Amino acid sequence: MPRKSLAASLAKDVAGKDGWYIVVYDFPEHIPTRFYKNLEGLIEAGSTIVRVQKSVYIVEGSRAARALSRLVEHYGGYARIFKICEEEPTRSP
């Protein structure tokens, strides 16, 4: 039986949309390639994760934000989560 990916194990509990969050992260050295593969897995699992800048994402739902934070920490990075609003943030023109 194949092993479950890290993204699959984190994505199992991302249901629930209780607002919008910003996740800001940093890695002390380089960002591992596997981090991006697992991030893509979270997005494919149904999480709404939108990249704003290299280390800044807007995420729908606190569980998805925590899953992204745990992913960063798994690969040796540091993450902070900030709640920004209850409804979908508007985009500037």
MORA-V501468 format. One record per pair of residues at least 24 apart in sequence whose ideal C-beta (glycine too) atoms are under 6 Angstrom apart, sorted by the first residue. I is the first residue (numbers start at 1). J is the second residue. Records with the same first field share a line. If there is no record, write none. Layout:
I = J / J
This chain:
5 = 41
6 = 38
7 = 38 / 41 / 42
10 = 67
11 = 42 / 45
13 = 63
14 = 47 / 63 / 64 / 67
16 = 61 / 63
17 = 60 / 61
18 = 61 / 62
19 = 83 / 86
20 = 60 / 84 / 85 / 89
21 = 59 / 65 / 81 / 83
22 = 58 / 82 / 84
23 = 57 / 59 / 65 / 68 / 79 / 81
24 = 56 / 80
25 = 55 / 72 / 77 / 79
26 = 55 / 78
27 = 77
32 = 75
35 = 75
38 = 71
